[in-house]
């Protein structure tokens, strides 16, 4: 089978699909319009068992009606909060749109592969599950992927998620804990009540302590922390009654993640006596890899890298990362995050994509799907 020749015939329709998806807003938690579009696409191909689940995942199957499942995913949400269509433009070489690559191109590529297989009567011998999943980004907290493994986890034997550029693979999961920390104090007038506790001052002290943490060091792993946002106060002449911050720590080692939890908890506990109230709310949790068969994961990684090199003519970096793979990895299920496009500006409003890289991505995705099917 000459996949490159097949893809030439699918290229224009894939670009049209990408254009249509880009114009459907899909902030995390509000992906229903993209999910509905994907469901209509699946139903239009005659896939009668396609549906949208309670977490706004659009799901379809190819192959046998039962048996073990190989799962393929691409997420529908973008990092942008916009609920109106994002600006889209293109020239002969590139497409420009926030979210065009991450992860809209990957979704369009997966959907195009499904279309090709159905329209050409290719029936997999294994049960293949395809999911346009929700809530991969940020505080979406992998809700869509969690739902799939809640519903089908005892049947899924391996997973591929299409996400990122075709010169990269993620095969090791970075876990994270994310918190909203809120400080409350008496506050008051900056002159009349001078000396009252200031929520901003207490929060600043907590942040300073976080940035003195010595991260645990385990060979072959990486651990980090970050303060992402800070807000609070009322006016320049008001002693702040309330202030809050979003903070996180990450690690690709489960023991290190546990150590960081203890260090953060100690900082929070020590600050309680310095304020009227301290509220720590865990707003996100992504698990680490635990118990995955290393031999199977290595075989999958080697195959993905060889396919990416075959069609992309690129050097491929194998990395740790925080992706939908975190969920299967935490359950001991082998999973790979596969990049299938080239571009730049990911997670910025200047994001762009090379049109011709869609051909490369279609080749990579289709070969992996056919190999597993």
C-alpha positions as CSV (number, residue, x, y, z in Angstrom):
1,X,0.0,0.0,0.0
2,X,1.4,3.3,-1.1
3,X,0.4,5.6,1.8
4,X,1.9,8.7,0.3
5,X,-0.2,8.3,-2.9
6,X,-3.3,7.8,-0.8
7,X,-2.6,10.9,1.2
8,X,-2.3,13.1,-1.9
9,X,-5.9,12.3,-2.6
10,X,-7.0,13.1,1.0
11,X,-5.0,16.3,1.4
12,X,-7.5,18.9,0.2
13,X,-10.4,17.4,2.2
14,X,-8.2,17.3,5.3
15,X,-7.4,21.0,4.9
16,X,-11.1,21.8,4.5
17,X,-11.9,19.8,7.7
18,X,-9.1,21.6,9.5
19,X,-10.6,25.0,8.4
20,X,-14.0,24.0,9.6
21,X,-12.8,22.8,13.0
22,X,-10.6,25.9,13.6
23,X,-13.8,28.1,13.3
24,X,-15.6,26.2,16.1
25,X,-14.6,27.6,19.5
26,X,-13.6,25.0,22.0
27,X,-12.2,26.3,25.3
28,X,-11.7,23.5,27.9
29,X,-15.0,22.5,29.3
30,X,-17.0,24.1,26.5
31,X,-16.1,21.8,23.6
32,X,-19.7,20.7,22.9
33,X,-19.9,22.4,19.5
34,X,-16.7,20.6,18.2
35,X,-18.0,17.4,19.8
36,X,-21.3,17.8,17.9
37,X,-19.4,18.5,14.6
38,X,-17.3,15.4,15.1
39,X,-20.3,13.2,15.9
40,X,-22.0,14.4,12.7
41,X,-18.9,13.6,10.8
42,X,-18.8,10.0,12.2
43,X,-22.5,9.5,11.6
44,X,-22.1,10.8,8.1
45,X,-19.6,8.0,7.4
46,X,-22.3,5.5,8.5
47,X,-20.7,4.7,11.9
48,X,-23.9,3.9,13.8
49,X,-22.3,3.3,17.2
50,X,-20.8,6.8,17.4
51,X,-21.9,8.9,20.3
52,X,-21.1,11.8,22.7
53,X,-20.5,10.8,26.3
54,X,-21.1,12.8,29.5
55,X,-17.7,14.4,29.4
56,X,-18.2,15.8,25.8
57,X,-16.1,13.1,24.1
58,X,-17.1,12.2,20.6
59,X,-16.5,8.5,20.2
60,X,-16.6,6.0,17.4
61,X,-15.3,2.4,16.6
62,X,-14.0,0.5,13.7
63,X,-13.5,-3.3,13.6
64,X,-15.0,-6.1,15.7
65,X,-17.8,-5.3,18.1
66,X,-16.0,-6.7,21.1
67,X,-12.6,-7.8,22.3
68,X,-9.5,-5.8,23.4
69,X,-9.4,-2.1,22.3
70,X,-6.6,-0.1,20.8
71,X,-7.4,3.6,21.5
72,X,-6.6,6.6,19.3
73,X,-7.3,10.1,20.5
74,X,-6.9,13.8,19.6
75,X,-8.3,16.5,21.9
76,X,-10.9,19.0,20.9
77,X,-10.1,21.8,23.4
78,X,-7.7,24.7,22.9
79,X,-6.0,26.8,25.6
80,X,-7.9,29.9,24.5
81,X,-11.0,31.0,26.5
82,X,-12.7,32.6,23.5
83,X,-16.3,31.5,22.8
84,X,-16.4,33.3,19.5
85,X,-14.6,32.0,16.4
86,X,-10.8,32.6,16.5
87,X,-9.2,34.6,13.7
88,X,-8.2,32.3,10.8
89,X,-6.0,33.2,7.8
90,X,-3.8,31.4,5.3
91,X,-1.3,31.9,2.5
92,X,0.1,29.4,0.0
93,X,2.4,27.9,2.6
94,X,0.9,28.3,6.1
95,X,-2.3,28.5,8.1
96,X,-2.5,31.0,10.9
97,X,-5.0,30.5,13.8
98,X,-4.8,30.2,17.6
99,X,-5.0,26.4,18.3
100,X,-4.5,25.4,14.6
101,X,-1.8,22.9,15.6
102,X,-2.6,22.2,19.2
103,X,-4.6,20.2,18.8
104,X,-6.9,21.0,15.9
105,X,-4.6,19.7,13.1
106,X,-4.1,16.5,15.0
107,X,-7.9,16.0,15.3
108,X,-8.5,16.7,11.6
109,X,-5.7,14.2,10.7
110,X,-7.3,11.5,12.8
111,X,-10.7,12.1,11.4
112,X,-9.4,12.1,7.9
113,X,-7.8,8.7,8.5
114,X,-11.1,7.3,9.8
115,X,-12.9,8.7,6.6
116,X,-10.3,7.1,4.3
117,X,-10.7,3.7,6.0
118,X,-14.5,3.7,6.0
119,X,-14.9,5.0,2.4
120,X,-12.4,2.4,1.1
121,X,-13.9,-0.5,3.0
122,X,-10.9,-1.2,5.3
123,X,-12.1,-3.2,8.2
124,X,-9.6,-3.6,11.0
125,X,-9.1,-7.1,12.5
126,X,-8.8,-5.5,16.0
127,X,-11.3,-3.3,17.7
128,X,-10.1,0.3,17.2
129,X,-11.6,3.1,19.2
130,X,-11.4,6.7,18.1
131,X,-12.1,9.6,20.5
132,X,-12.2,13.4,19.9
133,X,-11.7,14.0,23.6
134,X,-12.4,17.0,25.8
135,X,-10.4,18.8,28.6
136,X,-6.8,18.0,27.8
137,X,-5.6,21.5,28.3
138,X,-4.8,23.3,31.6
139,X,-7.4,23.0,34.3
140,X,-9.4,20.7,32.1
141,X,-7.5,18.1,34.1
142,X,-7.8,15.4,31.5
143,X,-11.5,15.0,32.2
144,X,-12.3,13.5,28.8
145,X,-9.5,10.9,28.9
146,X,-10.4,10.0,32.5
147,X,-14.0,9.3,31.3
148,X,-12.8,7.0,28.5
149,X,-10.7,4.9,30.9
150,X,-13.5,4.8,33.5
151,X,-15.9,3.4,30.8
152,X,-13.5,1.1,28.9
153,X,-10.3,0.9,30.9
154,X,-10.6,-2.9,31.5
155,X,-10.6,-3.5,27.7
156,X,-8.0,-0.9,26.4
157,X,-4.6,-2.6,25.9
158,X,-2.7,0.4,24.4
159,X,-3.3,4.0,23.4
160,X,-2.0,6.6,20.9
161,X,-2.9,10.2,21.3
162,X,-2.1,12.6,18.4
163,X,-0.7,15.8,19.9
164,X,2.3,18.0,19.0
165,X,4.7,18.2,16.1
166,X,6.0,15.3,14.1
167,X,9.6,15.7,15.4
168,X,8.6,14.7,18.9
169,X,7.2,11.8,20.9
170,X,6.1,11.7,24.5
171,X,6.4,8.3,26.1
172,X,6.8,9.2,29.8
173,X,4.2,11.2,31.8
174,X,4.8,14.2,33.9
175,X,2.4,14.3,36.8
176,X,1.3,17.5,38.5
177,X,-0.7,18.9,41.4
178,X,-2.2,22.3,41.0
179,X,-3.6,24.5,43.8
180,X,-5.5,27.7,44.2
181,X,-4.2,29.2,47.5
182,X,-6.4,32.0,49.0
183,X,-5.4,34.2,51.9
184,X,-8.0,36.1,54.0
185,X,-7.1,38.8,56.6
186,X,-8.8,41.6,58.5
187,X,-7.6,44.2,56.0
188,X,-8.7,47.8,56.6
189,X,-7.8,51.4,55.7
190,X,-4.1,51.8,54.8
191,X,-3.6,54.7,57.3
192,X,-6.3,54.2,60.0
193,X,-5.7,50.5,60.3
194,X,-2.0,50.4,59.7
195,X,-0.5,47.2,61.3
196,X,-3.4,44.9,60.4
197,X,-2.5,41.8,58.5
198,X,-2.3,42.2,54.7
199,X,-3.4,39.2,52.6
200,X,-1.0,40.2,49.8
201,X,2.0,40.3,52.2
202,X,1.1,36.8,53.6
203,X,0.7,35.4,50.1
204,X,4.0,37.0,49.0
205,X,5.7,35.2,51.9
206,X,4.3,31.9,50.8
207,X,5.5,32.5,47.3
208,X,9.0,33.3,48.6
209,X,9.1,30.1,50.5
210,X,8.0,28.1,47.4
211,X,11.0,29.5,45.6
212,X,13.4,28.3,48.2
213,X,12.3,24.6,47.8
214,X,15.1,22.3,46.8
215,X,13.5,19.9,44.4
216,X,14.1,16.2,44.9
217,X,16.7,14.7,42.5
218,X,16.4,11.2,41.1
219,X,18.5,10.1,38.2
220,X,16.6,10.2,35.0
221,X,13.8,12.3,36.3
222,X,12.9,16.0,36.5
223,X,10.9,17.9,39.1
224,X,9.7,21.6,38.9
225,X,7.4,24.1,40.6
226,X,5.7,27.3,39.5
227,X,3.5,30.2,40.6
228,X,1.4,30.9,37.6
229,X,-1.0,33.7,38.6
230,X,-1.4,36.1,41.5
231,X,-4.4,38.4,42.2
232,X,-6.0,40.3,45.1
233,X,-6.4,43.6,46.9
234,X,-8.9,46.4,46.5
235,X,-7.1,49.7,46.1
236,X,-3.8,51.4,46.8
237,X,-5.2,52.8,50.1
238,X,-6.7,49.5,51.3
239,X,-4.9,46.8,53.3
240,X,-5.8,43.8,51.2
241,X,-8.3,41.5,52.8
242,X,-8.0,38.7,50.2
243,X,-5.4,37.5,47.7
244,X,-4.9,34.3,45.8
245,X,-2.5,32.5,43.6
246,X,-2.4,29.4,41.3
247,X,0.6,27.3,42.0
248,X,1.8,23.9,40.9
249,X,4.6,21.3,41.0
250,X,5.4,18.7,38.5
251,X,7.5,15.5,38.2
252,X,7.9,12.5,36.0
253,X,8.7,10.4,39.1
254,X,5.9,9.4,41.4
255,X,8.1,9.4,44.5
256,X,9.3,13.0,43.8
257,X,5.8,14.1,43.2
258,X,4.9,12.8,46.7
259,X,7.9,14.6,48.2
260,X,6.8,17.9,46.6
261,X,3.3,17.4,48.1
262,X,4.8,17.3,51.6
263,X,7.0,20.4,51.0
264,X,4.1,22.5,49.7
265,X,1.8,21.3,52.6
266,X,4.4,22.3,55.1
267,X,4.6,25.8,53.6
268,X,0.8,26.2,53.7
269,X,0.5,24.9,57.3
270,X,3.2,27.3,58.5
271,X,1.4,30.2,57.0
272,X,-2.0,29.6,58.6
273,X,-1.2,31.4,61.9
274,X,-0.3,34.5,59.9
275,X,-3.8,35.1,58.5
276,X,-7.4,35.0,59.4
277,X,-8.1,32.1,56.9
278,X,-6.0,30.1,54.4
279,X,-7.9,28.0,51.8
280,X,-6.0,25.5,49.7
281,X,-8.0,24.0,46.9
282,X,-6.6,21.4,44.6
283,X,-7.8,22.4,41.2
284,X,-5.8,19.9,39.1
285,X,-4.1,16.6,39.4
286,X,-2.3,14.6,36.8
287,X,-0.8,11.3,37.7
288,X,2.6,9.9,36.9
289,X,3.5,6.7,35.1
290,X,3.2,3.6,37.3
291,X,3.6,0.0,36.4
292,X,3.7,0.2,32.6
293,X,5.4,-2.7,30.8
294,X,8.7,-1.1,29.7
295,X,9.3,-3.6,26.9
296,X,5.9,-2.9,25.3
297,X,6.3,0.8,25.7
298,X,9.8,0.6,24.2
299,X,8.5,-1.3,21.2
300,X,5.7,1.2,20.6
301,X,8.2,4.1,20.9
302,X,10.6,2.6,18.4
303,X,7.9,2.0,15.9
304,X,6.4,5.5,16.2
305,X,9.8,7.1,15.9
306,X,10.6,5.0,12.8
307,X,7.3,6.0,11.2
308,X,7.8,9.7,11.9
309,X,11.3,9.6,10.4
310,X,10.1,7.7,7.4
311,X,7.6,10.3,6.4
312,X,8.8,13.5,8.1
313,X,12.5,13.2,7.3
314,X,13.3,14.7,10.7
315,X,15.2,13.9,13.9
316,X,12.7,12.8,16.5
317,X,13.1,13.8,20.2
318,X,11.6,11.4,22.8
319,X,10.5,13.3,25.8
320,X,8.6,13.4,29.1
321,X,5.4,15.5,29.1
322,X,2.0,16.1,30.4
323,X,-0.6,14.7,28.0
324,X,-3.6,12.5,27.8
325,X,-1.2,9.6,28.2
326,X,-0.9,10.4,31.9
327,X,-4.2,8.5,32.6
328,X,-3.3,5.2,30.9
329,X,0.2,5.4,32.2
330,X,-1.0,5.7,35.8
331,X,-3.1,2.5,35.2
332,X,-0.1,0.6,33.8
333,X,-1.4,0.8,30.2
334,X,1.2,1.5,27.5
335,X,0.5,4.8,25.7
336,X,2.4,7.1,23.3
337,X,1.8,10.8,22.4
338,X,2.6,11.2,18.7
339,X,3.3,14.5,16.9
340,X,1.8,14.8,13.4
341,X,2.3,18.3,12.1
342,X,4.9,21.1,11.9
343,X,4.5,24.7,12.8
344,X,5.1,27.1,15.6
345,X,3.7,29.5,18.3
346,X,1.9,26.8,20.2
347,X,-0.2,28.2,23.1
348,X,0.0,31.7,21.6
349,X,-2.3,33.7,19.5
350,X,0.4,33.8,16.8
351,X,0.2,30.0,16.3
352,X,0.8,28.8,12.7
353,X,1.0,25.5,10.8
354,X,2.8,24.4,7.6
355,X,0.1,23.2,5.2
356,X,2.3,20.5,3.7
357,X,3.0,19.0,7.1
358,X,-0.6,17.8,7.1
359,X,0.4,15.3,4.4
360,X,3.2,14.1,6.7
361,X,0.9,13.8,9.6
362,X,-1.7,11.9,7.6
363,X,0.9,9.4,6.5
364,X,2.2,8.9,10.1
365,X,-1.3,8.5,11.6
366,X,-2.7,6.3,8.9
367,X,0.3,3.9,9.0
368,X,0.1,3.6,12.8
369,X,-3.7,3.0,12.7
370,X,-3.3,0.4,10.0
371,X,-0.5,-1.3,11.8
372,X,-2.6,-1.7,14.9
373,X,-5.7,-2.7,13.0
